[in-house]
């Protein structure tokens, strides 16, 4: 038997994949018959659920431990981890929540979960130098228009059209009470990690569109056009100042001529 066959068989016995109908390999029968194996299986599942609870703190605060752990139990058995480093576990949990029956009356929950995921991804992302305003100011206008500004590896942003997802998420992260008078409108969020700690700030629709365009490789001129299409009243100079201040951009590796 190959080691990989043993590992795959053990993993499928601990967290059976959804829809699995094939019986476990015969060599696993003796192991599965051991009373201690059920304890081990429960311990593995609990570790995954604990990781999801830790990785989605705003969702946890909004729905409570019992609700979250019930949802996490279902998610774990549909999406078992593929990496032993559980700090990054939970990609896809937001999509799962949007199709999870008990969350039907919480339509904002998936958007809040995406911001929790943004925090994890920003925290785990690679380091890179941030774009400095002084460097940008030195570029002639004709060069600036053609620059392909790149989002920082740790920058994450989300626009939620229908819900104040950022306000809900930020209040939970900052330990603030639910605000019954919160305006129910679309919001954007920007998460960055300029100095070894994840930071967050509100980001208007035009800012999200600008970063989307930069991430797609658009020139600054084209990215600015897309930002103004999202919000014709946007102040581009203020948007760029915000992105520079928060460390959301990195210096282009190869400026265009």
Helices and strands as residue ranges (DSSP letters): H 3-14, G 26-28, H 29-32, H 35-55, H 57-63, H 65-78, G 86-88, H 93-98, G 101-103, H 109-124, H 133-137, H 141-146, E 150-151, E 156-160, H 165-173, E 187-192, E 199-202, H 205-215, H 220-230, H 236-246, E 249-250
